[in-house]
Amino acid sequence: MQQFEVLIIGSGLAGLTLALRTAAHKKVCIVSKRSINDAASDWAQGGIAAVLNDEDSIENHIQDTLVAGAGLCDEAVTKLVAEHAKEAVEWLIEQGVGFTREHDNSGYHLTREGGHSHRRIIHAADATGHAVQITLSEKVKQHPNITLMENHIAVDLITTRKVANTKFQPTDYNTDDNACLGAYVLDKSTGKVITIAAQNTILATGGAGKVYLYTTNPDVSTGDGIAMAWRAGCRIANMEFIQFHPTCLYHPHAKSFLISEAVRGEGGLLKLPDGTRFMPEHDPREELAPRDVVARAIDFEMKKRGIDCVYLDISDKPLSFLQSHFPNIYRRCLELGIDISKTPIPVVPAAHYTCGGVMTDDKGRTDIKHLYAIGETACTGLHGANRLASNSLLECLIFGKTASEDILSQPTKLSPQLPYWDESRVTDADEEVLITHTWDELRRFMWNYVGIVRTDKRLSRALHRIHMLRDEVHEFYSNFKISNDLIELRNLLQVAELIVESAISRKESRGLHFSKDHPNTETEPIPTVLEPSNYYSLLDREHGH
């Protein structure tokens, strides 16, 4: 058993921010599924929303967020985030992040994205996430108080409720309360599961885009934190609100490559194959409408006309402008034979961001003591029914800070002895092809039945298939040694069920959730909250838990 004061599961911006803000006073461990920079944060192109000039105002940023969130944003949380955005950006600059400056070096270049009333997106060319991630990860690697476990995947949380009535039950915890004591973690290089005890555990595992066939997310985005929190007893909120980015590059050799919203912010126009525009017919804000509006418009045009994609045209801009503002997009498209200075870019919508997640307060605390959730894993109330562009990296920074402050306010406490992982009753897997086939089936029917436009019948069919697959995977999990793929599939099935259950319970269309059977929007917006209460899956009781 290994012991730390702070265990962070996930190595994206939220996890790295909390680690760096905590490590001066606490012994920290970061668990990363692959390398430290294999995170969705590293893929973020657009930038970070913050009020950085006098033409804009914090109230404008708040209002833009509330409008995009379609009535479901927590106003107090939105105000907190907008008010602290500037200092969060300044902290990144202090860490050494090189944001793009104006040509005359008079200040930082700010761009505008859909849903924003002003230019307020600070960025590092078109690879902001990568610039931030690389800067912070280098600091983490050099920090003497941070232990980095790469190529490790969390299996499940260890809670007082799980060890109740065993010799490992801590005597200094009230048995009526559920508290997190640490986690089981699989070392992928050895296949062994290690026990990590921690005074505080933080879920910073990102979103669940890989539950869909087409996504802009990296392969690690399998909803691990959300699934583990649910199994441990946390409430999950607003999972029906999956943001589909309108413009993912459509090309057989371009897996998950995003075409930044900033392309539309700088004048890019969406067109049909014959070159005509269509956004003016769908929304007065045209290409700068919020993402849900643009994604639905593209989906509508594709289905109406039977076309495979639409086109994003920014070829009227000078080559030098495109190469300086969008160097990575320009280079990647050129590698695939698309010169964006001369021809439009083929694009399709793709699953992009999980707006719901583990319910937390403004310090990242969940329903379980000593368990936090931050970043895309969490549902803080900031995004409501639709995330405003470039508020995601900002949320990671803000709640990485507030959670660290809460953790630092606690006195140090020794972790109790915890049970080891027991695999004495399992054998080596003999049919791993079942995992691959189940994963593929899940992602296809989630795309077809629980995508941009939904119906009650499609949702019912999806839920039926999820329950069948879940039973199959449960049997597999119960009898065979676990692997990375099995853990991820188990989590994806759990997250898929949460998405579908949430979508079924919402009898209206709002934000990112559009139902043909319930096209109207209710006057009183209500968050969707799923309560585990007495739900304790048999999946948690296997392997000696």
Secondary structure, 3 states (H helix, E strand, C coil): CEEEEEEEECCCHHHHHHHHHHCCCCCEEEECCCCCCCCHHHHCCCCEECCCCCCCCHHHHHHHHHHHCCCCCCHHHHHHHHHCHHHHHHHHHHHCCCCCECCCCCCECEECCCCCCCCCEECCCCCHHHHHHHHHHHHHHHCCCEEEECCEEEEEEEEHHHHCCCCCCCCCCCCCCCEEEEEEEEECCCCEEEEEEEEEEEECCCCCHHHCCCECCCCCCCCHHHHHHHHHCCCEECCCCEEEEEEEECCCCCCCCECCCHHHHCCCEEECCCCCECHHHCCCCHHHCCHHHHHHHHHHHHHHHCCCCEEEECCCCCHHHHHHHCHHHHHHHHHCCCCCCCCCEEEEEEEEEECCEEECCCCCECCCECEEECHHHEECCCCCCCCCCCCHHHHHHHHHHHHHHHHHCCCCCCCCCCCCCCCCCCECCCCCHHHHHHHHHHHHHHHHHCCCCECHHHHHHHHHHHHHHHHHHHHHHHHECCCHHHHHHHHHHHHHHHHHHHHHHCCCCECCECECCCCCCCCCCCCCEECCCCCCCHHHHCCCC
